[in-house]
Amino acid sequence: MNGGGGITSLVLRDGDTVLLGVVGELDLFTGPALVTVVTDCLRQRPTCLVMDVSAVSFCDAAGLTALEAAKDNAAQAGTRFTLTGVQPTLLRILTVTGLDATLDLRPHHGQFPSAGATP
């Protein structure tokens, strides 16, 4: 478990999938810490990175930028990136900004995609 930068994360590995649980606020102060955690996860060379955001209590523009950077970094690494546990408030922000169309979203954290599944 990592609590650096005002955000808490828990990283688990399940075969070729890395599961990243994020707790707290995604904002100007915590966004860079999230990107660092994602970079560390991608060093494990997973086929799929699943980020559970069900415990994210707030997300501003800087938090959205961090999520987009996480997606882009995963794509550059050849890793499928999925957000799971997306709560209605965050889903609304993603929808209003159009990010819902560019991110692989799963509403429930129990719906992890299999590593071999196509996006």
N, C-alpha and C positions, 0 to 999 in steps of 0.2 A: 504494500500500500504506500502511496506517495502523497504527501500533503503539501508539496512545494508550490509556492506562488499563490497561495490562497485557494487552491482547488485541490480536491482529493481525488485520487484515481486508484483503481485496483485493476491489475493486469493479470489475466489468466490465459493459459494456453491450452487449447483443445485440439490436438492433432495439428493440422495446417492452419487453424484459425486462432487468432489472438482476440480475446474478449477484453475490452477496455471499459470499465465502469467509471463514470464521471459524476462527482457529487459537488454541488455548489453553484456558484455564479460564473457564467462565461462573459467576461467583460474585458475592458482595456488592461486590467491588471492580471487577469488569469489566462487570457488567450495565449500569450507567449508560452506559459507553462504547459498548456494543453498541447501546443504544437511540439514542444520538446518531448513530452511523453509519447506522442504519436511517432515522432522520429525514432525514439528508443524502441518502440514496438516494431517498427518497420525494419530495424536492424536484425530482428529475428527471422526475417524473410518469410512472413506468413503468406498463404494464398489469399486469405481473407482477414480483414480487420473489422471487427464489429464493435462499435462504440455505443454503449448503453447510456442514454442521456435521460433516463427516467427520473433521476434525482437532481437534474439541473433545475435550479430554482429561478434563474434569471438569465437572459441572454440579450446583449445589446449588439450594436453594429460590429464592434471589435470581436465579440464572441462569434458572430456569423463569419467574420473574416477568418477566424481561427478554424472554424469548421470547414470552410472552403479550402483553406491551406492544407488541412488534414486530408481532405479528399484528393487534392492535387498531388500532394506528396505520395499518397498511396498509389495513385494512378502512375506516377513516375517510377514507382518501385514495382509496378506490375501486380499490385495487390488490390483486390476488390474491397471497397469501403462501404460499410452499411451503418446507418444510424438506427438504433432500435430503442424502444421505450419512449418514443416521441410523444410528449404530453400535448394536450390541445393548445396551450398557450404558445409553446415553441412551434408547433405545427402551423399555427396562424402566422407567426413571424416568417417562417420559411415559405409559406404560401404567398404572402404579401410581397416578399422580396423576389419570388421566383426560384428560390433555391430548392424548393420541393421538386422541381422538374429536373434538377441536376444531381440530386443526392438520392441514393437508394435508401428509402425510409421503410421501417418496419414499426408498426405501432406498439407491438408487445415484445418485451425483451425475451420471451420464450421462442420467438421466431427467428432463430439464427439460420442463415442460409448455409447450405453445405458448401464446402470448399470447391467442389466440382460443378456447382450450379452456375449457369450463365446469368449475367445481370439482366 
